[in-house]
Amino acid sequence: MLKITIRTCVVCREKISQNLLNRLQCNEKKLSLFTGIGRSFYICNDCLKDEKKLEKSLYRVCKNKDNYIVQLREIFANG
């Protein structure tokens, strides 16, 4: 029997299956998709639409107040 991996969205704190979440990381004030090295966090697709809550959560997770919404748009426009 296979186990379903559950992770928590950093914005809404909802526990969701890992394959339904987007995995990102902050490295030196730059937001990117997870590279396999370092700490990462998960954001669900519903929370990507609510920019105000998303921005506040990104400030908390990345521990500074950079313009992460623009970086997030670039990531999902290219990928």
N, C-alpha and C positions, 0 to 999 in steps of 0.2 A: 504494500500500500504506500503510495506516494504522499509526502507531507506537503502542504501548501504553505509557502513562506509568507508571513504577514509582516508588514512594515507600517510605520506611522507617518502620515503627512505632516510636515512641520507647520503648515498653515492652519488646517482645521483640526489637527490631532486625531483624525479618524484612522482606525486600523483597517488597512486594505491589503489585498493580495499584491505581492511585490511586482508581478508582471503588469499590473494596471497603473503603476506609478512611474514618474520620471525621476531618474537619479542624477543629481547634480553635485558639484563641489565648488568651493571657493578657494582659490590659490592666489595669494598676493593681490587681493582686491579685484580679482578677475573671476567671473562666474563661467563655468564650463560644464560640459557633460563629464560624468565620472570617468577618469582615466585608468582606474584600477589601483592607484596609489594614493594613500591619504584618507582623510575623513570625507564622508559624503552625507547627503540628506535626500529625502524623497518629497516630491510635490505631486498631488493628484491632479488630474486634468480639469476637474471642476474649479479648483483653487487658482489655476492659471488664468481664469477669466476675471477674477476679482482682484484688480491691481492694487487697491488700497491695502487690503489684508496681506496680500502677497509681498508688497514692498516692506511692510513692517516686519514680517517674518524673516525676510532676507536680511534686513538690517541686524536682527537678533542672531541669526545663524552665522552670518559672515563677520559679525562683530565690528562693523563700521557702517557709515552712511554714504555709500557710493551709489551711483545710478545703475542699479541692477536690473530694472525693468527693461531698459534699452538693450542691455546685454542679453537678457532672457529672450527678447524678441528676435535678436540676431541668431541665437542658438537654434530656435525652433523654425525660423525662416530658412536656414541653411540645411537643417536636418529634418 
